[in-house]
Each structure stands twice: as C-alpha cells, then as structure tokens.
Amino acid sequence: MIGYYGKSDIGKKRSNNQDTFLITELPGEALLAVVCDGMGGANGGKEASSLAASVFTDRVTGALNGTDQEKMTGADIARILSDSASAANESVYERSLEERELSGMGTTLAAVLFWSGRAYVANVGDSRVYLADKDHIEQVTHDHSYVQYLVDMGVMTEKEAKTAPNRNIIIRAVGIEKNLETDISTVSILKKKQKETEMLICTDGLSGPLEESEIHRILIGGGSLEKQAEKLIAAANEKSGSDNITAVIIKPYV
C-alpha cells in the first residue's frame, strides 16, 4: 500500500496560488503524482499549472488503463511520461496563443509514477523530486534554471546559486515553446530495503528557502505524512514565504 499526502499554501506575500498538484491512484497499487508551478501573471500562471497537471494526468492514466504491469518495460513508461508531458506542453502553448491575456504563460512540471516496484520521475523546470531515507536525502531531478546552468558550467557555486538574484529564472518550461524536452529517470523502490523511504515533490517556494538538511530532518522526524507536509510548509513560510509552497509526500510502503 502506498501512502501519500499533498498540501499547497499561498505563502505570505502572493495574492494568489499558481501552484497545482494532482494525485491519482491506479490499479495494482500504482500511483501518479504531479506538481506544477505556473508563471505568466496571476491568471496565466494558474491556468498553465492547472491545465498542464490535468492534461498530463489524463494522458498518463489513459495510456496505462488496462495494461499489464509485468509486460510494461521501462522504455514504455518513459515514452508514456514524455508523450504526456508533450501533450501538456501543446495544450498550454496553444491556449496561450488563443487568449491574449494568457500570452507567455508556462509552468514547471515534476511528476512521480510508482509502477511495479519502481518510481519513474518526469521533470521540466525547477520544481523538484527528492528521495529520502533515515540516513540521507537525494535530489532526483535536475533544475532547468539559469543559475543551475551556471553551476553546471562551473561559473557559480551551489551556495552562490541559493541566493543569486536571478535564481528564479528557468530555461525550460511547459507551454513556452512548441516542442518540449522532458527529463525522465527511474528509482528502484525495494520493499525489504526501502520501508523507510519517502519521496517529496515540491515547488521552489519550498526548496528555495530550505536547505536539504532541513527538509531531510522533517521527513525523517516521524509523524503522519500530513504533519510532515504541514511542517515543511510552515518552515518555508518562516524562512521566506515569498512564493507559493507545495509539498507532496509519498511513502511507497506503509
């Protein structure tokens, strides 16, 4: 049985919440969770994140409906996730062209599909997926942000990127261009060895102000997944609260 809980908060300085998350149970103890962080003004950001999350979820669940988990290969799952992200991109892009007030809107997308003992991760933008157990925490996704690009090039350190004034600029997003490249990765979740494992999907309103060590401490600190999500959001609000904050926590085995 998979345990999960999601919560989104407007933060302390924004007038509306442009984050969207959806969690969908699938047959065979499978689960799909997606988090999107919209951009493009008050109306555009929310429209982009809502539309992308909905289209992505519908496409993935539709493609998996009635399939045999044992017969689906990792390549099959990766193709479904990539195609679904592209469908979400097309929907957001076309909507932005149809309505002038939505011009230029876009969104991040970070998703986890638990399927047949593995976690398949899809990522566009700087919303993140973390994998944590009692001993350590690991960022599974790679940010598509300007500062991360500078870090990758060796021009900026991770510490400098954390406080850089242009840290919110992302260089890849859903709905900005006609075509989309999506990062896909996999994590093996073994029941006997990973009973304490949790995965966190979050927007940069959480990962921005909080250090990985702070996130890890809350995730392994016990309590229900609901309490953990509430503590993460409270901690992000206490340190900043300048952005919307979304946390989805998934425990593969409860």
C-alpha positions as CSV (number, residue, x, y, z in Angstrom):
1,M,0.0,0.0,0.0
2,I,1.3,3.5,-0.9
3,G,0.8,6.3,1.5
4,Y,0.6,9.9,0.2
5,Y,-0.4,13.4,1.2
6,G,-0.3,16.8,-0.6
7,K,-0.7,20.3,0.5
8,S,-0.4,23.7,-1.2
9,D,-0.1,27.1,0.5
10,I,-0.3,30.6,-0.9
11,G,2.7,31.8,1.1
12,K,2.9,35.2,2.9
13,K,3.5,37.6,0.0
14,R,1.5,36.4,-3.0
15,S,-2.1,37.4,-3.8
16,N,-3.0,34.0,-5.4
17,N,-1.7,30.5,-5.6
18,Q,-0.3,29.5,-9.0
19,D,0.8,26.0,-7.9
20,T,-1.3,22.9,-8.8
21,F,-0.9,19.3,-7.6
22,L,-2.8,16.2,-8.5
23,I,-2.5,12.7,-7.0
24,T,-4.2,9.7,-8.7
25,E,-4.4,6.1,-7.5
26,L,-4.0,3.5,-10.2
27,P,-4.8,-0.2,-10.3
28,G,-2.2,-2.6,-8.9
29,E,-1.1,-0.4,-6.1
30,A,0.3,2.1,-8.5
31,L,0.2,5.9,-8.0
32,L,0.7,9.0,-10.1
33,A,1.5,12.4,-8.5
34,V,2.3,15.7,-10.4
35,V,3.2,19.2,-9.2
36,C,3.2,22.2,-11.4
37,D,4.3,25.8,-10.6
38,G,2.8,28.3,-13.0
39,M,4.2,31.6,-14.4
40,G,2.9,34.4,-16.5
41,G,0.8,36.7,-14.3
42,A,-2.0,35.9,-11.9
43,N,-4.4,34.4,-14.5
44,G,-1.8,32.9,-16.8
45,G,0.2,31.1,-14.0
46,K,-2.8,29.4,-12.5
47,E,-4.2,28.5,-15.9
48,A,-0.9,27.0,-17.1
49,S,-0.3,24.9,-14.0
50,S,-3.9,23.6,-13.8
51,L,-4.1,22.8,-17.5
52,A,-0.7,21.1,-17.6
53,A,-1.4,19.0,-14.5
54,S,-4.8,17.9,-15.8
55,V,-3.7,17.0,-19.3
56,F,-0.6,15.2,-18.1
57,T,-2.5,13.1,-15.6
58,D,-5.3,12.3,-18.1
59,R,-2.8,11.2,-20.7
60,V,-0.7,9.0,-18.4
61,T,-3.7,7.3,-16.8
62,G,-5.3,6.8,-20.2
63,A,-2.2,5.2,-21.6
64,L,-1.9,2.9,-18.5
65,N,-5.5,2.0,-18.2
66,G,-6.0,-1.8,-18.7
67,T,-2.3,-2.5,-19.2
68,D,-0.4,-5.4,-17.6
69,Q,2.3,-4.0,-15.2
70,E,4.5,-7.0,-15.8
71,K,4.5,-6.5,-19.5
72,M,5.3,-2.8,-19.5
73,T,9.0,-2.0,-19.9
74,G,10.9,0.9,-18.5
75,A,11.1,2.3,-22.0
76,D,7.3,2.0,-22.4
77,I,6.8,4.0,-19.2
78,A,9.4,6.6,-20.2
79,R,7.7,7.1,-23.5
80,I,4.3,7.5,-21.9
81,L,5.6,10.1,-19.5
82,S,7.4,12.0,-22.2
83,D,4.5,11.9,-24.6
84,S,2.1,13.1,-21.8
85,A,4.4,16.0,-20.9
86,S,4.5,16.9,-24.6
87,A,0.7,16.8,-24.7
88,A,0.5,19.1,-21.7
89,N,3.0,21.4,-23.4
90,E,0.9,21.6,-26.5
91,S,-2.3,22.3,-24.6
92,V,-0.7,25.2,-22.6
93,Y,1.1,26.6,-25.6
94,E,-2.0,26.6,-27.8
95,R,-4.1,28.2,-25.0
96,S,-1.5,31.0,-24.6
97,L,-1.9,31.8,-28.3
98,E,-5.7,31.7,-28.2
99,E,-6.1,34.2,-25.4
100,R,-4.1,37.4,-25.3
101,E,-4.3,37.8,-21.5
102,L,-2.6,34.3,-21.2
103,S,0.2,35.1,-23.7
104,G,3.6,33.9,-22.4
105,M,2.2,31.7,-19.7
106,G,4.1,28.5,-18.7
107,T,4.7,26.1,-15.9
108,T,7.1,23.7,-14.3
109,L,6.2,20.0,-14.1
110,A,7.5,17.4,-11.7
111,A,5.9,14.0,-11.5
112,V,6.4,10.6,-10.0
113,L,4.8,7.4,-11.2
114,F,5.0,4.4,-8.9
115,W,4.6,1.3,-11.0
116,S,5.7,-2.2,-10.4
117,G,8.4,-1.6,-7.8
118,R,9.9,1.5,-9.4
119,A,9.4,5.2,-9.2
120,Y,9.5,6.9,-12.6
121,V,10.3,10.6,-12.5
122,A,9.5,13.3,-15.1
123,N,10.8,16.8,-14.8
124,V,10.6,20.1,-16.6
125,G,11.7,23.3,-14.8
126,D,12.8,23.8,-11.3
127,S,10.2,22.0,-9.2
128,R,12.0,19.1,-7.6
129,V,11.7,15.5,-6.6
130,Y,13.7,14.3,-3.5
131,L,14.3,10.7,-2.3
132,A,14.9,10.4,1.4
133,D,15.5,7.6,3.9
134,K,16.7,7.8,7.5
135,D,20.4,8.3,6.5
136,H,20.3,10.7,3.6
137,I,18.4,12.8,1.1
138,E,19.0,13.0,-2.6
139,Q,17.6,15.4,-5.3
140,V,16.5,13.1,-8.1
141,T,15.7,15.8,-10.6
142,H,18.0,18.4,-12.1
143,D,16.9,22.0,-12.2
144,H,16.3,23.6,-15.6
145,S,17.2,27.0,-14.2
146,Y,19.7,29.7,-15.2
147,V,21.6,29.5,-12.0
148,Q,21.9,25.7,-12.3
149,Y,23.3,26.2,-15.8
150,L,25.9,28.5,-14.3
151,V,26.7,25.9,-11.6
152,D,27.0,23.1,-14.2
153,M,29.4,25.4,-16.2
154,G,31.5,25.9,-13.1
155,V,30.8,29.7,-13.1
156,M,28.8,29.7,-9.8
157,T,28.8,27.5,-6.7
158,E,25.7,25.8,-5.3
159,K,25.9,28.2,-2.3
160,E,26.0,31.2,-4.5
161,A,23.1,29.9,-6.6
162,K,21.0,29.6,-3.5
163,T,20.9,33.4,-3.0
164,A,21.6,34.7,-6.6
165,P,19.1,37.5,-7.6
166,N,18.3,35.6,-10.8
167,R,17.7,32.2,-9.2
168,N,14.0,32.2,-10.2
169,I,14.8,32.3,-14.0
170,I,14.1,28.9,-15.6
171,I,15.4,27.9,-19.0
172,R,12.9,25.1,-19.8
173,A,9.2,25.1,-19.0
174,V,5.9,23.6,-20.2
175,G,4.0,25.8,-22.7
176,I,6.7,28.3,-23.6
177,E,7.7,26.8,-26.9
178,K,6.0,24.5,-29.4
179,N,8.2,21.5,-28.6
180,L,9.4,20.2,-25.2
181,E,12.2,18.0,-23.9
182,T,11.4,16.2,-20.6
183,D,13.9,14.6,-18.3
184,I,12.9,11.0,-17.3
185,S,14.7,9.0,-14.6
186,T,13.9,5.9,-12.5
187,V,14.4,4.9,-8.9
188,S,14.1,1.3,-7.7
189,I,11.9,1.0,-4.6
190,L,12.6,-2.4,-2.9
191,K,10.1,-3.2,-0.2
192,K,12.5,-5.1,2.1
193,K,15.3,-2.4,1.9
194,Q,13.3,0.8,1.5
195,K,10.5,0.6,4.0
196,E,11.6,4.0,5.5
197,T,11.9,5.6,2.1
198,E,9.8,8.7,1.3
199,M,9.7,10.9,-1.9
200,L,8.9,14.6,-1.9
201,I,7.7,16.6,-4.9
202,C,7.8,20.3,-4.3
203,T,7.9,23.7,-5.9
204,D,10.7,26.2,-5.4
205,G,8.7,28.0,-2.8
206,L,9.8,25.1,-0.5
207,S,13.2,24.1,-1.9
208,G,14.4,27.7,-2.3
209,P,14.3,28.8,1.3
210,L,15.0,25.4,2.9
211,E,18.3,23.6,2.9
212,E,18.3,19.9,2.1
213,S,19.3,19.1,5.6
214,E,16.2,20.9,6.9
215,I,13.9,19.1,4.5
216,H,15.5,15.8,5.5
217,R,15.1,16.4,9.2
218,I,11.4,17.0,8.8
219,L,10.9,14.0,6.5
220,I,12.6,11.6,9.0
221,G,11.2,13.3,12.1
222,G,8.2,11.0,12.4
223,G,4.5,11.8,12.4
224,S,2.0,11.4,9.7
225,L,2.6,12.5,6.1
226,E,0.1,15.2,6.7
227,K,2.1,16.6,9.6
228,Q,5.3,16.4,7.7
229,A,3.8,18.4,4.8
230,E,2.5,21.0,7.2
231,K,5.9,21.3,8.9
232,L,7.7,21.7,5.6
233,I,5.3,24.5,4.5
234,A,5.5,26.2,7.9
235,A,9.3,26.1,7.8
236,A,9.4,27.6,4.3
237,N,7.0,30.3,5.4
238,E,9.0,31.0,8.4
239,K,12.2,31.4,6.4
240,S,10.7,33.3,3.5
241,G,7.1,32.8,2.4
242,S,7.7,35.0,-0.7
243,D,6.3,32.3,-3.1
244,N,3.6,29.7,-3.2
245,I,4.6,26.5,-1.5
246,T,3.5,23.0,-2.5
247,A,4.6,19.7,-1.0
248,V,3.5,16.2,-2.0
249,I,5.0,13.4,0.1
250,I,4.7,9.7,-0.9
251,K,5.7,6.7,1.1
252,P,5.9,3.6,-1.1
253,Y,5.3,1.1,1.7
254,V,3.1,1.8,4.8
